Amino acid sequence: MINRILLYNSGGGVGDALQILPLFNTLKNEFRNANFFYLCAHKNHFNSSLKDLNCHIDTLNLDIEYFGFRWWHLLIVKGRIKKHNIKKFDLIIDLQSKIRNSLILKMIPHKYFLSSCYNFKFSKPSLSIKKMNKINDNIVQAVNSILSTNCKLIDYDISKIENKFDTESKKLLPKDNYIGFSITQGNVYRKKEWPLKNIVNLCNILKQSNKTPVFFIEKKNMELKNKIQKLIPYSLFPEHESNLSSPALVICLGKRLDFVITIDNGVMHMLSLSKVPMISLFGPTDSEKFAPEYEKSIALDSKKIHNTKNISAITVEDVLQTAKRYLNFSY
């Protein structure tokens, strides 16, 4: 009987949390009476910025900052487990592949332990599973192997979102012919941003087809919003026109768009939940691993089409030809 499940996600961004939603839904469906706990190096986004998605998962608090990222955590884990009276977990799932993090995580009492390190050799019991690009696929395969289940990934159901966000999205974008843009990166250490001059050129071309550009820019990023508005005066910034501020609103706004052009960031993962037709631009990051997977989600990877990690190598024409070929868009 699986009653207590712990998910460990070393990623700190909202996008990292959103990526595991199908896995979380799948496990919730399979183990309906289980209590779920979440441990990450940063904060539990499901109980903060993502609370409007109504995914209830408790935080496992060990009072260890950046859990798993320091070898000396090995020396204090047992003490923190005792201090917080942490009970044994039936299943611990490690959603990352660093040996250090896995060894530290494995010190938490458990019956079954799943980690993709060395093709699941660190798991308990040890497994031999050929790794696939998507971590969710890997974990489902491992769960099925050790627990004799037949789980299949279940997408997040956006009907769980309160109706007020859908109503607001229709008020903000009441017409047709909207093209969404998400151009800001969360991780400042990787140069993932597509040149603004390309975006301006693209918007001017789209304008000829009566398409209105819609930018997803956080309210706090007023400087960028004003800069874009000056360069593209016919653009819209719906989040700046609403009293609501939530990824749930972004997801619902995605349903109002013809298609989206985005870099690899958290908003990309938010919009992907609406299954909006999407062209995602990749440079230094791995499109096989991070690009959303559904019909009419197309990744343009500079490494594949221009043999460089420099995302700037992707041209406006690359994007337009992709939209024309896969999204039936003419210009």
Secondary structure, DSSP 8 states (H G I E B T S, - for coil): ---EEEEEE---SHHHHHHTHHHHHHHHHHSTT-EEEEEESS--GGGTTTGGG----EE-----TTTTSSTTHHHHHHHHHHHTT---EEEEEE-S--HHHHHHHTTS-EEEEEE-TTTTTTSBS-------SSHHHHHHHHHHHHH----------GGGS-HHHHHHHHHHS-SS-EEEEE---S-TTS-----HHHHHHHHHHHHTTT-EEEE---TT-HHHHHHHHHHSTT-B-GGGG-S--SHHHHHHHHTT-SEEEEESSHHHHHHHTTT--EEEEESSS-HHHHS--STTEEEEEHHHHSSSS-GGGS-HHHHHHHHHHHS----
